[in-house]
């Protein structure tokens, strides 16, 4: 699995305390601007990559744009597509037409769904957003509660704690989902197996996505939690007579969640790929399910459209996390005041 | 997952304890070796473990639960699930190993080019990797399958491409760390040619963590490859590939749990064994560097 580098706003903001209040605000604004410019470059690269994908795949690009060999596009459709994407022009012109279309929000037409890709995405984005955001919250809840309960609780409990994290992080989502279905839907009958509306229908799919992510976030949080509990301010808080829970909740937790927060952008990306599996397994509507249909039928406009939307979400989430990081870390906040 | 730490100069107090642990075989490592031994026998001599062929049907004994004669039960055609899992190692392991090899090969080219090719090469390749990171591994794989169609061949390449960016970033960091190591400095002062330094000093030292990376990666690749097979984009039934077995068992999920439980459990065991072994190798390597 791949994770982005941990950004370290602390380093970038080293300068901040030395500057005046106005300069600090400008400094912060500059940092956000830098993030946004970086994000735009990444998205441009992503768009370029998808353009290359269409032109590197075997066969006529017109067929790919028209929805793949499987959709048997008519001559008239192929001619229309060729005209729209400027396929009789040199490749570099085609590239700019392609980028221009994307900038206008025109993602092409999906042959497998029989409607424009933008409409397919609009129709399916809500259930997937619900699923992934719910899972991210659930993953954090599980990771934090588990850490609070098991870090530094004697050898046996701590080992069980970290062992379970390693195990859950290694379990593939498709298998976890099947096990949850077997136990809670078919055996105990507590939750619906497929479909299901509202919160009840969301429980098993969210758990399927959240548990492996929680295991991963838990490992990172545990490491930080352990080192936070060794810090002098913890000893001083204990010396002031603060109870164990108070120390954990008020002092250690805040430091422990920081590195995990920077991973939330990555986690969101991972959750969206997980959504492909979970939506298929639980027969839910959503971007993942639509993407799978697109891939199976080699419907390139749809596949590319969904993949690009995911890249946008990843970039936006990464920027948001970077800003959030500054809010959570008290050192950075006081530097801004 | 940051799996490989570049051999760092600063020694931490925990190092001595880690070194001690590296020499001792922990129960986890022993268990991992047992799993790997089982898999090795499955690949080399499946007949020793399985008492039926992977495709031998027996409709009279269809969909039977686990018993002494069918350890993992039977599927809808009466095929023995245990035998299929054993023979499946011949399909799933090569897929995982080949995908990891492809991922590492791409990563070595990109990582070395970025680290040694000068500022511009580094800037371009690092940006390129950043772009790839915007696509989660599975999505990168799906894009590839959409381009070239489903099947085992494109599955292997898809998983390889999906895992390459992560490896490339680690290898780049490793090469840069080695480039600034004192022994490279020394070679430079001795007046060795660039090529000789690269082949003699940088390459072997930068490749050292590759064994660890590869071991950890194989577990990951097997999981991703079976995910694609599970989605119906890889090995097609009735092949005993583990992911394809899970996909085929989905129709019987409410009645025959063993069709889904056992192949999945073997995938998890394989992934965990590869991870445990990779971590063990990593600790030993760090221990050796420390001593």
Interface residues (C-beta under 8 A of the other chain):
Chain A: X1 X2 X3 X4 X5 X38 X41 X42 X43 X45 X46 X48 X49 X50 X53 X56 X57 X58 X166 X167 X170 X171 X172 X173 X174 X175 X178 X179 X181 X182 X186 X193 X216 X269 X270 X272 X273 X274 X276 X277 X280 X281 X291 X292 X294 X295 X296 X298 X299 X300 X303 X304 X307 X310 X311 X314 X315
Chain B: X1 X2 X127 X128 X130 X131 X132 X133 X134 X135 X136 X137 X138 X139 X142 X143 X145 X146 X147 X148 X149 X150 X163 X165 X166 X169 X219 X220 X223 X226 X227 X230 X231 X232 X233 X246 X250 X253 X254 X257 X260 X261 X264 X265 X267 X268 X271 X272 X275
